[in-house]
Amino acid sequence: MNIPSLEGKVSAEEWQLRCDLAACYRLVALYGWTDLVFTHISARLPGDEHRFLINPYGLLFEEITASSLIAVDQGGNKLSESPFNVNRAGFVIHSAIHAAREDAHCVLHTHTRAGVAVSAQKAGVLPISQQSTFVLASLGYHDYEGVALHDAEKPRLQADLGTSNFLMLRNHGLLTVGASIADAFLAMYIFETTCQIQIAAQAGGELGTVDPRIVEGVAAAMRTQTDGAGGAFVWPALLRKLDRQDAGYRS
């Protein structure tokens, strides 16, 4: 695969965004959250609420680079040259959320086994772990309507997400939004861990639950845990981890 570098051909701000988004794809692969080529992460382009970057459909997440990411508009038109297409279902989901949520600069969607397993449970996320309290404080649910190929689903996706940062797609998977790529990644790490813990706990004895009053104060607790920086608190360490593995995402 020979994709010419866009470094120096796009603004410095866009290049940094491309590097961070490519890093996010590689980290999702590193943590084992991929479903071959069938999920997606997007990031809104700087200064333009109508355009965003998304993966070239057909590349494994471990292959994605800053230059291979494709810019699209709200109509699904490719704005950058690429031999690859864009996943239609990915476009429908991400364009809907970027259009409705000005604060959602990054949207991350997965189909992990634990995530899909919990999404298939009628009760959804249970208040049984510290991690679950962070999710429950900002969680929406969206009923399954089949593969998300139709624009008609967009208003329901938007309404079900509302102002939440976590969305469980019933019988489908997990979705997080963030004001930055780092925020969306950290949210997904917590969401995925919540689901893994729930599936593991359900294999044991009777479950204990967290007092609902604890959920009410969880936002302040998260700010304390991250020194008020959110995902940016852990992002530099994650990039160092990734660079030790393979810094090729920066090309």
C-alpha positions in Angstrom: 0.0 0.0 0.0 1.6 3.2 -1.2 -0.3 6.3 -0.1 1.5 9.7 -0.5 2.2 11.6 2.7 0.0 14.6 3.3 2.4 16.1 5.8 3.0 19.7 4.7 0.1 19.5 2.3 -2.6 20.1 4.9 -2.5 22.6 7.8 -0.4 21.8 10.8 -3.7 21.5 12.9 -5.2 19.0 10.4 -2.0 17.0 10.3 -1.9 16.8 14.1 -5.6 15.7 14.1 -4.8 13.0 11.4 -1.9 11.7 13.5 -4.1 11.5 16.6 -6.9 9.8 14.8 -4.6 7.3 13.2 -3.1 6.6 16.6 -6.6 6.0 17.9 -7.2 3.4 15.2 -3.9 1.7 16.1 -4.7 1.7 19.8 -8.1 0.2 19.2 -6.3 -2.6 17.3 -3.7 -2.9 20.0 -6.4 -3.3 22.7 -8.2 -5.9 20.6 -11.4 -4.0 20.0 -11.5 -4.4 16.2 -14.0 -6.4 14.1 -11.8 -6.9 11.0 -12.5 -3.7 9.0 -16.2 -3.2 10.1 -16.1 -0.5 12.7 -15.1 3.1 12.5 -13.8 6.2 14.3 -14.2 9.8 13.1 -12.9 13.2 14.0 -14.3 16.6 12.9 -11.9 18.6 10.8 -10.6 21.8 12.4 -12.9 24.8 11.9 -15.5 23.0 9.9 -18.5 21.3 11.5 -19.6 19.8 8.2 -16.4 17.8 7.4 -14.8 14.9 9.2 -12.1 12.3 8.8 -12.9 8.6 8.8 -11.1 5.3 7.9 -10.6 4.0 4.4 -12.9 1.0 4.1 -10.9 -2.1 3.6 -7.8 -1.3 5.7 -7.3 -3.1 9.0 -7.0 -0.6 11.9 -3.4 -1.6 12.4 -2.7 -0.4 8.8 -4.2 3.1 9.0 -2.0 6.1 8.8 -2.5 9.8 9.1 -2.3 10.2 5.3 -4.7 7.4 4.5 -7.6 8.8 6.4 -10.4 10.1 4.2 -12.1 13.5 4.5 -15.9 13.5 3.8 -18.7 16.0 4.0 -22.2 15.6 5.4 -23.4 14.4 2.0 -20.9 11.5 2.1 -18.7 12.9 -0.6 -15.0 12.2 -0.5 -13.0 15.4 -0.2 -9.6 13.7 -0.4 -8.2 11.4 -3.0 -8.2 7.7 -2.0 -8.4 4.4 -3.8 -10.7 3.3 -0.9 -14.4 4.0 -0.3 -16.1 4.9 3.0 -18.2 2.4 4.9 -21.8 3.5 4.3 -23.0 2.4 7.7 -20.0 4.2 9.3 -20.9 7.4 7.4 -24.6 7.2 8.5 -23.8 6.8 12.2 -21.0 9.3 12.3 -22.5 12.0 10.1 -25.7 11.9 12.2 -23.8 12.4 15.5 -21.4 15.1 14.2 -24.4 17.0 12.8 -26.4 16.9 16.1 -23.6 17.3 18.6 -21.3 20.4 18.2 -19.2 19.1 21.1 -18.7 15.7 19.6 -15.4 16.2 17.8 -14.7 12.5 17.9 -17.0 9.5 17.6 -15.8 6.0 18.3 -17.8 2.8 17.5 -16.9 -0.8 18.3 -18.4 -4.4 17.9 -16.5 -6.2 20.7 -17.7 -9.5 22.1 -18.3 -8.0 25.6 -19.9 -4.9 24.2 -22.3 -6.7 21.9 -23.0 -9.3 24.7 -24.1 -6.6 27.1 -26.0 -4.7 24.3 -28.1 -7.9 23.9 -29.1 -8.0 27.6 -32.5 -6.4 28.4 -31.1 -4.6 31.5 -28.1 -3.2 29.7 -25.3 -1.8 31.8 -25.7 -2.9 35.5 -24.4 -0.8 38.4 -22.0 -3.4 39.6 -18.5 -1.8 39.2 -16.7 1.5 39.7 -16.3 1.6 35.9 -20.0 1.2 35.3 -20.8 4.3 37.4 -18.9 6.5 34.9 -20.9 5.0 32.1 -24.3 5.2 33.8 -23.8 8.8 34.5 -24.0 9.6 30.8 -25.6 6.6 28.9 -28.2 6.4 26.2 -29.6 3.3 24.4 -30.6 3.0 20.7 -32.7 0.0 19.5 -31.4 -2.1 16.7 -32.8 -1.3 13.2 -30.5 -3.5 11.1 -27.2 -2.4 9.5 -27.2 1.4 9.6 -27.5 2.1 5.9 -30.4 4.5 5.8 -30.5 8.2 6.5 -34.0 7.7 8.0 -32.3 6.3 11.1 -30.3 9.4 11.8 -33.0 11.3 13.8 -33.5 8.4 16.2 -29.7 8.0 16.7 -29.5 11.7 17.5 -32.4 11.6 19.9 -31.2 8.4 21.7 -27.8 9.8 22.2 -29.1 13.2 23.3 -26.5 14.9 25.5 -24.9 11.5 26.6 -21.3 10.6 25.9 -21.9 6.8 25.9 -24.5 5.1 23.6 -25.3 1.4 23.7 -26.5 0.3 20.3 -28.8 -2.6 21.2 -27.7 -6.0 19.7 -24.9 -4.1 17.9 -22.2 -2.6 20.0 -20.8 0.4 21.8 -20.3 4.1 20.8 -18.7 7.0 22.6 -18.3 10.7 21.8 -15.7 13.1 23.1 -14.6 16.7 22.8 -11.3 15.3 21.6 -10.0 12.0 20.3 -8.4 11.3 23.6 -11.7 11.8 25.5 -13.6 9.5 23.1 -10.8 6.8 23.5 -10.8 7.0 27.3 -14.6 6.8 27.3 -14.5 3.7 25.2 -11.8 2.1 27.4 -14.1 2.6 30.4 -17.2 1.4 28.4 -15.5 -1.7 27.2 -14.0 -2.5 30.6 -17.5 -2.1 32.1 -18.9 -4.7 29.7 -16.0 -7.1 30.2 -16.5 -6.9 34.0 -20.2 -7.4 33.7 -19.9 -10.5 31.6 -17.3 -11.9 33.9 -19.3 -11.1 37.1 -22.4 -12.7 35.7 -20.6 -16.0 35.4 -20.2 -16.1 39.2 -22.6 -15.7 42.2 -25.2 -13.1 43.1 -24.3 -9.6 42.1 -24.0 -6.7 44.4 -24.9 -3.2 43.1 -23.6 0.3 43.6 -25.7 2.8 45.5 -27.4 5.1 42.9 -26.3 8.2 44.8 -22.7 7.4 44.0 -23.5 7.8 40.2 -24.7 11.3 40.8 -21.2 12.5 41.9 -19.2 10.5 39.4 -18.5 13.4 37.0 -16.6 15.3 39.8 -14.7 12.1 40.7 -13.6 11.7 37.1 -12.3 15.3 37.0 -10.3 14.6 40.1 -8.9 11.3 38.8 -7.6 13.0 35.6 -6.5 16.3 37.1 -9.3 18.0 35.2 -7.7 17.0 31.9 -10.0 14.1 30.8 -8.5 11.9 28.1 -5.6 14.3 27.6 -4.3 13.0 31.0 -3.6 9.5 29.6 -3.1 10.3 25.9 0.7 11.1 26.0 1.3 7.8 27.8 -0.8 5.9 25.2 1.2 7.5 22.4 4.4 6.5 24.0 3.1 2.9 24.3 2.1 3.0 20.6 5.4 4.5 19.5 7.3 1.7 21.2 5.2 -0.8 19.1 5.2 1.0 15.8 5.2 4.7 14.9 4.1 4.1 11.4 0.7 5.7 12.0 2.4 9.1 11.7 3.1 8.7 8.0 
